[in-house]
Amino acid sequence: MTLDSFSTARLVAEPLTGAHLPDLRRMDQDELFMAHLGGVRDEDGTSAYLARNLEHWAVYGFGLWMLRDGATGDMVGRAVLRHLDVEGVDEVEVGYGFLPQVWGRGLATEIALACVRIGRERLGLESMVAVTLPHHGASQRVMLKAGLVYERDIVHAGVPHVLFRTRE
């Protein structure tokens, strides 16, 4: 199964392609955007990130979507449904990130809800997870609004995180 573009009330999601490299670079160079995503990436880091996510699409038929403002067409963020190793267990992660100029508008909640719905309805997933840093309260609130609940503290990529999971 392949999941192509979809939209929400205010966002248009398009599957990641190689043509999105300049948009990824702009996001990966933004210190605020990347503050809770492992820090700013250099050009090689962005290229590797693009390659990993294109490979995920090729293998699974879903993955990272680039997000455009539905009214202006401007690229404003990204969202994922992506396989993630959580302490040796293969999970599917719900994730999102937005450029700072669109923060505070409820877009993260909007796209997280859409990703959870797609995961359940289109992919038939019984469970999905989301991870964030322990001090990132805004992202944790989005997870709660999207129907995920705190499960436990974990170490992800060598850094302490909190793990949230969809409810039954």
Disulfide bonds with the S-S distance in Angstrom:
none
